[in-house]
Amino acid sequence: MGFPVALSRRVAIADDSPAFLAAAANYIASLPGFELAGTANNALDALVLVESATPDLLLLDLGLMPSRGLELVRRLKSSPRPPAIIALALFHAEETRAQARAAGADALIGKEAFVTGLAEVLPQLFPGG
């Protein structure tokens, strides 16, 4: 009789701010039940990362260039096995939330409330651990 294996959720992060990317990566790596699948600092690298690492979750900066983050959300969500996507915005406005949802994002978190936002959203996306 074996012990149940704890399921670890793989998280990729795409953001063009090196400081935010490093802080978010360190935070994700510290969360029990989550592991960092990789990081990207532009939209093209984010696509490659999602295809190669097949994360369970992508944290995606909506301001990511060269293409806007909303277009990247649409593209990823139309793939056969898309990850859950939490859109990240510098300014967390209701209009931005509506745009992110319309594009297919599972949630929107303002960067100013990253830690508390994740604490609220992660249990909704991954109930039971």
SVG drawing of the C-alpha trace seen along z (x, -y; Angstrom):
<svg xmlns="http://www.w3.org/2000/svg" viewBox="-17 -51 32 53">
<polyline fill="none" stroke="black" stroke-width="0.4" points="0.0,0.0 1.6,-3.2 1.2,-6.8 -0.7,-9.1 1.6,-11.2 1.1,-14.9 0.0,-16.6 2.2,-19.5 0.8,-22.1 3.2,-23.5 3.2,-27.3 4.7,-29.3 5.1,-33.1 5.2,-35.6 6.0,-39.2 8.3,-41.8 9.4,-43.3 12.5,-41.5 12.0,-42.6 8.3,-41.4 9.2,-38.1 11.9,-37.3 9.7,-38.1 6.7,-36.2 9.0,-33.2 10.4,-33.2 6.9,-33.4 5.5,-30.5 8.5,-28.3 7.8,-28.9 4.1,-27.8 3.4,-24.2 1.9,-22.1 3.2,-24.4 6.4,-24.4 7.8,-26.8 7.6,-25.4 9.6,-28.4 9.5,-32.1 9.3,-34.2 9.7,-37.9 7.9,-38.2 4.9,-36.8 6.8,-34.6 8.8,-33.0 5.6,-32.6 4.1,-30.5 7.2,-28.3 7.2,-27.9 3.6,-26.8 4.1,-24.4 7.3,-22.8 6.6,-22.9 2.8,-22.2 2.1,-24.1 -1.1,-23.7 -1.2,-27.5 0.1,-30.5 0.5,-33.9 0.4,-36.3 1.1,-40.0 -1.6,-41.6 0.9,-44.3 3.3,-41.7 4.8,-42.7 5.2,-42.4 1.6,-41.3 -0.8,-42.3 -1.5,-39.8 -5.2,-39.5 -4.4,-38.2 -2.0,-35.7 -4.8,-34.6 -7.1,-33.9 -4.4,-32.0 -3.5,-29.8 -7.1,-29.1 -7.8,-27.9 -5.1,-25.2 -6.0,-21.6 -4.9,-21.5 -4.7,-25.1 -3.4,-25.9 -5.5,-27.9 -4.6,-31.5 -4.4,-34.2 -4.1,-37.6 -1.9,-40.1 -2.6,-43.8 -0.8,-46.9 -4.2,-48.5 -7.0,-46.2 -10.1,-47.9 -13.5,-46.3 -13.1,-47.0 -9.8,-45.1 -11.4,-42.2 -14.2,-42.1 -11.7,-42.1 -9.6,-39.4 -12.6,-37.2 -13.9,-37.8 -10.4,-36.7 -10.7,-33.5 -8.6,-34.2 -9.7,-32.3 -9.0,-35.2 -7.4,-38.7 -5.1,-39.8 -3.8,-43.3 0.0,-43.3 -0.3,-45.6 -2.2,-42.7 -0.3,-39.7 0.1,-37.6 -3.4,-38.2 -4.9,-37.8 -3.3,-34.4 -4.4,-33.4 -8.0,-34.0 -7.8,-32.6 -5.7,-29.5 -8.2,-27.6 -10.9,-28.4 -8.9,-27.1 -7.5,-24.1 -10.0,-23.0 -8.8,-20.5 -5.1,-21.4"/>
</svg>
